[in-house]
Amino acid sequence: MDILLLGCNGQVGWELQRSLAPLGRVTPLDYDSDSLCGDLSNLDGLSQTIRYLKPDVIVNAAAHTAVDKAESEYEYAKLLNATAVEVLAKEAEAIGAWLIHYSTDYVFDGGGDKPWEEVDTPAPLNVYGKTKHAGEQSIQNHCSKYLIFRTSWVYAARGNNFAKTMLRLGQDKDELSVINDQFGAPTGAELLADCTAHAVSKAQINPELAGLYHLTASGTTSWYEYASLVFDCASKAGVELAIQKLHPVTTSVFPTPATRPHNSRLNTAKFQTSFGLVLPAWQQGVKRMLDEILGE
């Protein structure tokens, strides 16, 4: 199996290089790759790369993910998250390839407290969510063999993440305020990559598995509870912390250019049933990530 991986140096893309390797030959590309085009803003280059490689599977782990910047960069966010995705979908269909793509809970308006299902109607609150939803629609309209995975609160030990920010602040400050009215499931890039590889191998045998899926770790938490776990694990690991009080606050305390959804819960029953996997509790992945970064 020949696999084209776009966004290979991002959080998920980096893990995908490992998880996809046993499935076949992987060509990893990013926006700054030299020999072939992995830049989503270069539409002609993308088309030429796909036509040259003729991969069996295209995995798109690239996107415009700067949620707040997207509010002032609508055209650029649309180019990367929607227009380029349409190009990928059309090129995949032309060569009979599978297209694997990642989307987001931000396609929903964040209302209520019920986990969102794949059949629920999207109503994004911000530019990022709107452009990601447009990308989903492009794939569904132009490609017959696809897997779209909506996920949320993605993290990895590599690069920056919420836990690392909390640890840094917790070593400098004795009090912190953390949002306690946004709910979701922190989901590790490693988990996403491993689940993707499993799903790709299954879909090759069972094409009827093509479709849209919600894919996150199990359970629900808030950013406040997430931070509490980080500090608890750090204390047990012997990290010296200055933090004495953690204050739960509402989203309104930290205004941002892009409106955030309060309810980012995603129902993953369809994915687990379709692919025969049990998704682990969010705490499990976060603790493993903390063990890794605290041991550095």
C-alpha positions as CSV (number, residue, x, y, z in Angstrom):
1,M,0.0,0.0,0.0
2,D,1.3,3.4,-1.0
3,I,0.4,6.2,1.5
4,L,0.8,9.9,1.0
5,L,0.9,11.7,4.4
6,L,0.4,15.5,4.4
7,G,1.2,17.6,7.5
8,C,3.8,15.0,8.6
9,N,5.5,17.4,11.1
10,G,2.4,18.4,13.0
11,Q,1.3,16.7,16.3
12,V,-0.9,14.1,14.6
13,G,1.3,13.8,11.5
14,W,4.4,13.1,13.5
15,E,2.7,10.1,15.2
16,L,1.1,9.0,11.9
17,Q,4.6,8.5,10.4
18,R,5.1,5.7,13.0
19,S,1.6,4.2,13.0
20,L,1.2,4.1,9.2
21,A,4.6,2.6,8.6
22,P,3.5,-1.1,9.0
23,L,0.8,-0.7,6.4
24,G,3.1,0.1,3.5
25,R,5.3,2.7,1.9
26,V,4.6,6.2,3.4
27,T,5.6,9.4,1.6
28,P,5.6,12.1,4.4
29,L,5.3,15.6,3.2
30,D,4.8,19.0,4.9
31,Y,4.4,22.6,3.7
32,D,8.2,23.0,3.4
33,S,9.0,19.7,1.7
34,D,11.5,20.1,-1.1
35,S,11.1,17.5,-3.8
36,L,7.3,17.1,-3.8
37,C,4.6,19.6,-2.8
38,G,2.9,19.2,0.6
39,D,1.8,22.8,0.9
40,L,-2.0,23.0,1.0
41,S,-1.8,26.6,-0.2
42,N,-0.2,25.4,-3.5
43,L,-3.3,23.8,-5.2
44,D,-1.5,23.0,-8.5
45,G,1.4,21.5,-6.7
46,L,-0.9,19.3,-4.6
47,S,-2.6,18.0,-7.7
48,Q,0.7,17.3,-9.5
49,T,2.1,15.5,-6.4
50,I,-0.9,13.2,-6.2
51,R,-1.0,12.5,-9.9
52,Y,2.7,11.7,-9.8
53,L,2.6,9.4,-6.7
54,K,-0.8,7.8,-7.4
55,P,-1.1,6.7,-3.7
56,D,-3.6,4.2,-2.5
57,V,-4.3,6.3,0.5
58,I,-4.0,10.1,1.1
59,V,-3.9,11.0,4.8
60,N,-4.4,14.8,5.4
61,A,-3.1,15.8,8.8
62,A,-2.5,19.4,7.6
63,A,-4.8,22.3,8.3
64,H,-5.1,26.0,9.4
65,T,-5.5,25.3,13.2
66,A,-4.8,28.8,14.6
67,V,-8.4,29.3,15.8
68,D,-8.1,32.9,16.8
69,K,-5.9,34.0,13.9
70,A,-8.5,32.4,11.5
71,E,-10.9,35.2,12.5
72,S,-8.7,37.7,10.7
73,E,-7.4,35.3,8.1
74,Y,-10.7,34.0,6.6
75,E,-9.4,33.6,3.1
76,Y,-6.3,31.8,4.1
77,A,-8.1,29.5,6.6
78,K,-10.7,28.7,3.8
79,L,-7.8,28.0,1.4
80,L,-6.2,25.4,3.7
81,N,-9.3,24.0,5.4
82,A,-11.8,23.9,2.5
83,T,-10.4,24.7,-1.0
84,A,-7.3,22.5,-0.7
85,V,-9.4,19.7,0.8
86,E,-11.7,19.9,-2.2
87,V,-8.7,19.4,-4.5
88,L,-7.6,16.4,-2.4
89,A,-11.1,14.9,-2.6
90,K,-11.3,15.3,-6.4
91,E,-7.8,14.0,-7.0
92,A,-8.4,11.0,-4.7
93,E,-11.6,10.2,-6.5
94,A,-9.8,10.4,-9.9
95,I,-7.3,7.7,-9.0
96,G,-9.5,5.6,-6.7
97,A,-7.6,6.5,-3.6
98,W,-8.9,6.6,0.0
99,L,-8.8,10.1,1.6
100,I,-8.4,10.3,5.4
101,H,-9.1,13.7,6.9
102,Y,-9.4,15.2,10.4
103,S,-12.1,17.6,11.4
104,T,-13.2,19.1,14.7
105,D,-15.9,19.5,17.3
106,Y,-15.9,23.2,16.4
107,V,-18.3,22.4,13.5
108,F,-21.0,22.4,16.3
109,D,-22.4,25.4,18.3
110,G,-21.5,23.8,21.6
111,G,-25.0,24.0,23.0
112,G,-26.4,21.6,25.6
113,D,-24.5,18.9,27.4
114,K,-25.3,15.8,25.3
115,P,-22.4,14.4,23.3
116,W,-22.7,15.3,19.6
117,E,-23.4,12.5,17.2
118,E,-22.4,12.3,13.5
119,V,-26.0,13.0,12.4
120,D,-26.4,16.2,14.4
121,T,-26.5,19.4,12.3
122,P,-23.4,21.5,12.3
123,A,-23.6,25.1,13.3
124,P,-20.1,26.5,13.7
125,L,-19.5,29.5,15.9
126,N,-16.2,30.7,14.3
127,V,-14.2,30.9,11.1
128,Y,-12.1,27.8,12.0
129,G,-15.3,25.7,12.5
130,K,-16.9,27.1,9.4
131,T,-13.9,26.3,7.1
132,K,-13.5,22.8,8.6
133,H,-17.1,22.1,8.0
134,A,-16.8,23.3,4.4
135,G,-13.9,20.9,4.0
136,E,-16.0,18.0,5.3
137,Q,-18.7,18.8,2.7
138,S,-16.2,19.0,-0.1
139,I,-15.0,15.4,0.7
140,Q,-18.6,14.1,1.0
141,N,-19.5,15.8,-2.3
142,H,-16.5,14.8,-4.4
143,C,-15.0,11.6,-2.9
144,S,-16.5,8.1,-2.5
145,K,-13.8,6.5,-0.4
146,Y,-13.1,8.6,2.6
147,L,-12.8,8.6,6.4
148,I,-13.4,11.9,8.2
149,F,-12.5,11.8,11.9
150,R,-13.9,14.7,14.0
151,T,-11.8,15.0,17.2
152,S,-11.2,17.5,20.0
153,W,-8.7,18.9,22.4
154,V,-5.7,17.3,20.7
155,Y,-2.4,17.2,22.5
156,A,1.0,15.5,22.2
157,A,4.2,15.4,24.3
158,R,6.0,16.9,21.3
159,G,5.6,20.6,20.9
160,N,3.4,22.9,23.0
161,N,0.2,21.8,24.8
162,F,-2.1,22.8,27.6
163,A,-0.4,20.6,30.2
164,K,3.0,22.1,29.5
165,T,1.5,25.6,29.8
166,M,-0.1,24.7,33.1
167,L,3.2,23.2,34.4
168,R,5.1,26.3,33.5
169,L,2.6,28.6,35.1
170,G,2.2,26.4,38.1
171,Q,5.9,26.7,38.8
172,D,5.8,30.5,38.7
173,K,2.5,31.5,40.2
174,D,0.7,30.7,43.4
175,E,-2.8,31.2,42.0
176,L,-4.3,30.4,38.6
177,S,-7.7,30.8,37.0
178,V,-8.8,28.1,34.6
179,I,-12.0,27.8,32.5
180,N,-14.5,25.4,34.0
181,D,-17.5,25.8,31.6
182,Q,-16.0,24.2,28.5
183,F,-16.3,20.4,28.4
184,G,-14.6,17.8,26.1
185,A,-12.1,15.0,26.0
186,P,-8.4,15.6,25.8
187,T,-7.3,13.3,22.9
188,G,-3.7,12.3,22.3
189,A,-2.1,12.5,18.9
190,E,-0.7,9.0,19.5
191,L,-4.2,7.6,20.0
192,L,-5.5,9.3,16.9
193,A,-2.7,8.0,14.8
194,D,-3.0,4.4,16.1
195,C,-6.8,4.5,15.5
196,T,-6.3,5.9,12.0
197,A,-3.9,3.1,11.1
198,H,-6.4,0.5,12.4
199,A,-9.3,2.1,10.5
200,V,-7.4,2.4,7.2
201,S,-6.5,-1.3,7.3
202,K,-10.1,-2.2,8.1
203,A,-11.5,0.1,5.4
204,Q,-9.2,-1.5,2.7
205,I,-11.0,-4.8,3.3
206,N,-14.5,-3.3,4.0
207,P,-15.1,-0.2,1.7
208,E,-18.6,0.2,3.3
209,L,-16.9,1.6,6.3
210,A,-16.3,4.8,4.4
211,G,-17.9,7.8,6.2
212,L,-17.8,10.4,9.0
213,Y,-16.8,9.4,12.5
214,H,-16.3,11.0,15.9
215,L,-12.9,10.0,17.4
216,T,-11.8,11.1,20.8
217,A,-10.6,9.6,24.1
218,S,-13.5,8.4,26.4
219,G,-15.0,10.5,29.2
220,T,-15.5,14.2,29.7
221,T,-13.6,16.9,31.6
222,S,-13.2,20.7,31.8
223,W,-10.1,22.7,31.4
224,Y,-10.1,23.2,35.1
225,E,-10.3,19.5,35.9
226,Y,-7.7,18.9,33.3
227,A,-5.3,21.3,35.0
228,S,-6.1,19.8,38.4
229,L,-5.0,16.4,37.1
230,V,-1.8,17.9,35.6
231,F,-0.8,19.5,39.0
232,D,-1.7,16.3,40.9
233,C,0.5,14.2,38.7
234,A,3.3,16.7,38.8
235,S,3.2,16.8,42.6
236,K,3.4,13.0,42.8
237,A,6.3,13.1,40.4
238,G,8.2,15.4,42.8
239,V,7.9,18.6,40.7
240,E,8.2,21.7,42.8
241,L,5.1,23.8,42.2
242,A,4.4,27.3,43.4
243,I,0.7,26.9,42.8
244,Q,-1.5,27.0,45.9
245,K,-5.0,27.8,44.5
246,L,-6.7,26.9,41.3
247,H,-9.8,29.0,40.6
248,P,-12.6,27.7,38.3
249,V,-13.9,30.6,36.1
250,T,-16.2,31.0,33.2
251,T,-15.2,31.5,29.5
252,S,-16.1,35.2,29.7
253,V,-13.1,35.8,32.0
254,F,-10.8,35.1,29.1
255,P,-12.3,36.7,25.9
256,T,-10.8,35.6,22.6
257,P,-11.3,36.6,19.0
258,A,-12.9,33.3,18.2
259,T,-15.9,32.1,20.1
260,R,-15.3,28.7,21.8
261,P,-18.1,26.1,22.1
262,H,-19.0,25.1,25.6
263,N,-20.0,21.6,24.8
264,S,-17.2,19.8,22.8
265,R,-18.4,16.3,23.8
266,L,-18.4,13.8,20.9
267,N,-20.2,10.5,20.9
268,T,-17.8,7.9,19.6
269,A,-20.1,4.9,19.6
270,K,-20.2,4.7,15.8
271,F,-16.4,4.5,15.6
272,Q,-16.0,2.0,18.3
273,T,-18.7,-0.3,16.9
274,S,-17.6,0.0,13.3
275,F,-13.9,-0.6,13.9
276,G,-14.1,-2.9,16.9
277,L,-12.1,-0.7,19.3
278,V,-12.5,0.5,22.8
279,L,-11.3,4.0,23.2
280,P,-9.4,4.6,26.5
281,A,-10.3,7.1,29.2
282,W,-8.8,10.6,28.6
283,Q,-6.9,10.4,31.9
284,Q,-4.9,7.4,30.6
285,G,-3.4,9.2,27.7
286,V,-2.8,12.5,29.6
287,K,-1.0,10.6,32.4
288,R,1.2,8.8,29.8
289,M,2.0,12.1,28.2
290,L,2.9,13.7,31.6
291,D,5.1,10.7,32.5
292,E,7.0,11.4,29.3
293,I,7.4,15.2,29.6
294,L,8.1,15.0,33.4
295,G,10.8,12.4,32.8
296,E,12.7,14.6,30.4
